[in-house]
Amino acid sequence: MAKSYADGGWLADISKKQLDAGIAGSLAQDVTRLVETVSRAYPALRTSKKEELEFGYRLNYPGLPDEKAKEIIPVEPKEQEQGPLAGLRNIFS
């Protein structure tokens, strides 16, 4: 999935949406604990609220072009929809 997105192939947009949805869902499950951990590690962020923080990810694997490896992709933590058609809705929305 990450390779398809990074290569910019025919299914790159669908792959990116799946990556974003998976990461957003994972963040949403533990966002409170993540913010607490980051606040302890970086004291300057202790007064920040989770609504003020931005989350994102970078891809990194052998063969990834340099411009893609430097790109930070923002993502908003949110719960994934449940049900048999939820995955299809995420792909095509």
DRENKOL-815500 format. One record per atom (N, C-alpha, C): x, y, z; residue in one letter. Coordinates in steps of 0.02 Angstrom, whole numbers, padded with zeros to 5 digits, always signed. Each point is the difference from the previous one (the first is absolute). Layout:
BEGIN
XYZa
...
This chain:
BEGIN
+00041-00059+00000m
-00041+00059+00000m
+00044+00063+00000m
+00049+00004+00044a
+00044+00058+00003a
+00040+00007-00064a
+00022-00057-00028k
+00038+00002-00062k
-00043+00025-00057k
-00062-00021-00003s
-00046+00023-00052s
-00009+00076+00004s
-00010+00025+00060y
-00008+00072+00009y
+00064+00037-00020y
+00057-00023+00025a
+00063+00034-00013a
+00020-00001-00074a
-00018-00054-00034d
+00017-00005-00071d
-00046+00043-00044d
-00056+00021+00028g
-00047+00042-00038g
-00036-00038-00054g
-00010-00063+00011g
-00032-00042-00050g
-00074+00013-00006g
-00033-00043-00037w
-00070+00006-00016w
-00044+00001+00063w
+00019-00038+00050l
-00040-00005+00061l
+00030+00041+00058l
+00042+00049-00016a
+00034+00039+00051a
-00048+00036+00046a
-00052+00030-00026d
-00048+00037+00041d
-00037-00046+00049d
-00019-00058-00024i
-00034-00049+00043i
+00047-00024+00054i
+00062-00013-00018s
+00049-00022+00050s
+00012+00053+00053s
+00004+00063-00021k
+00010+00055+00048k
-00059+00005+00048k
-00060-00006-00026k
-00059+00004+00043k
-00001-00057+00051k
+00021-00060-00021q
+00002-00056+00046q
+00054+00010+00053q
+00058+00025-00019l
+00052+00015+00048l
-00024+00053+00050l
-00028+00055-00025d
-00024+00053+00043d
-00053-00025+00049d
-00048-00040-00025a
-00053-00025+00043a
+00028-00047+00054a
+00046-00043-00018g
+00030-00045+00049g
+00038+00036+00054g
+00040+00049-00020i
+00040+00038+00048i
-00046+00044+00043i
-00050+00031-00030a
-00047+00041+00038a
-00037-00042+00052a
-00020-00059-00018g
-00035-00045+00047g
+00046-00021+00057g
+00062-00016-00015s
+00048-00019+00052s
+00014+00058+00047s
+00007+00059-00027l
+00011+00059+00043l
-00060+00013+00045l
-00060-00006-00028a
-00060+00014+00038a
-00008-00046+00061a
+00022-00061-00007q
-00006-00048+00055q
+00041+00021+00061q
+00058+00029-00011d
+00046+00015+00055d
+00023+00073+00001d
-00039+00046-00027v
+00023+00069-00006v
+00013+00032+00068v
-00040-00015+00049t
+00010+00029+00067t
+00067-00023+00030t
+00012-00064-00004r
+00063-00027+00027r
+00060+00025-00041r
-00008+00006-00065l
+00053+00025-00043l
+00018+00072+00018l
-00051+00042+00010v
+00012+00070+00019v
+00035+00004+00067v
-00020-00042+00047e
+00033-00001+00066e
+00074-00020-00006e
+00014-00050-00041t
+00069-00024-00009t
+00043+00053-00034t
-00027+00032-00051v
+00037+00053-00035v
+00011+00059+00046v
-00049+00016+00041s
+00007+00057+00047s
+00055-00013+00051s
+00006-00062+00023r
+00054-00017+00047r
+00068+00004-00034r
+00004-00022-00063a
+00063+00000-00036a
+00022+00070-00021a
-00049+00043-00015y
+00014+00068-00022y
-00036+00049+00046y
+00034+00022+00053p
-00032+00044+00050p
-00032+00063-00029p
+00025+00025-00056a
-00029+00061-00029a
-00072-00012-00024a
-00019-00063-00010l
-00067-00015-00024l
-00049-00015+00056l
+00022+00003+00062r
-00043-00018+00057r
-00063+00043+00005r
+00003+00061-00022t
-00059+00043+00004t
-00045-00007-00061t
+00022-00038-00049s
-00040-00009-00061s
-00057-00049+00012s
-00054+00012-00033k
-00057-00045+00002k
+00001-00042-00063k
-00033-00058+00003k
+00003-00044-00058k
-00031+00031-00062k
-00046+00047+00009e
-00031+00034-00058e
+00050+00046-00034e
+00052+00021+00037e
+00050+00045-00028e
+00057-00036-00037e
+00006-00065+00013l
+00054-00038-00031l
-00020-00025-00069l
+00050-00007-00042e
-00010-00029-00067e
+00036-00066-00003e
-00030-00048-00034f
+00028-00066-00007f
+00013-00014-00074f
+00049-00041-00013g
+00016-00017-00068g
+00048-00060-00002g
+00016-00022-00061y
+00046-00056-00008y
+00044+00011-00061y
+00055-00036-00001r
+00045-00001-00057r
+00011-00073-00019r
+00005-00012-00064l
+00017-00067-00024l
+00076-00007-00002l
+00024-00061+00013n
+00071-00012-00004n
+00011-00075-00011n
+00025-00017-00058y
+00019-00068-00016y
+00050+00001-00056y
+00039-00053-00007p
+00052-00002-00053p
-00031+00010-00069p
+00030+00043-00040g
-00023+00012-00068g
-00050+00058-00005g
-00020+00029+00055l
-00047+00056-00001l
+00037+00061-00026l
-00028+00035-00050p
+00033+00061-00025p
+00009+00052+00056p
+00055+00037-00003d
+00017+00049+00052d
-00055+00051+00012d
-00032+00025-00053e
-00052+00051+00010e
-00060-00029+00039e
-00015-00063-00009k
-00055-00032+00037k
+00021-00014+00072k
+00064-00016+00011a
+00024-00015+00068a
+00001+00062+00044a
+00005+00059-00029k
+00002+00062+00038k
-00070+00029+00013k
-00049-00025-00037e
-00068+00027+00005e
-00034-00022+00065e
-00027+00048+00037i
-00039-00014+00059i
-00073+00005-00018i
-00037-00053+00011i
-00070-00003-00019i
-00043+00010+00062i
-00036+00057+00003p
-00042+00013+00060p
-00060-00047+00002p
-00020-00018+00061v
-00058-00042+00009v
-00035+00020+00065v
-00065-00001-00001e
-00040+00018+00059e
-00025-00063+00034e
+00015-00009+00065p
-00024-00060+00035p
-00076-00003+00000p
-00028-00055-00026k
-00072-00009+00003k
-00016-00074-00003k
-00053-00018+00033e
-00021-00070+00003e
-00021-00023-00070e
+00017-00062-00014q
-00021-00029-00064q
-00072-00024+00006q
-00035+00006-00055e
-00069-00025-00002e
+00001-00075+00003e
-00051-00029+00030q
-00006-00072+00006q
-00052-00026-00050q
+00004-00063-00016g
-00049-00030-00044g
+00031-00025-00064g
-00037-00042-00035p
+00028-00032-00060p
+00015+00047-00058p
-00034+00056-00004l
+00010+00046-00056l
+00043+00060+00018l
+00021+00004+00062a
+00039+00058+00023a
+00065+00007-00038a
+00034-00055-00011g
+00063+00002-00037g
-00009+00026-00071g
-00052-00021-00033l
-00013+00025-00068l
-00017+00074+00000l
-00036+00023+00050r
-00015+00072+00005r
+00063+00040+00009r
+00047-00025+00041n
+00063+00036+00011n
+00041+00003-00064n
+00001-00053-00038i
+00039-00002-00061i
-00025+00050-00051i
-00066+00003-00009f
-00029+00040-00054f
-00024+00069+00022f
+00009+00018+00063s
-00022+00067+00021s
+00053+00052-00013s
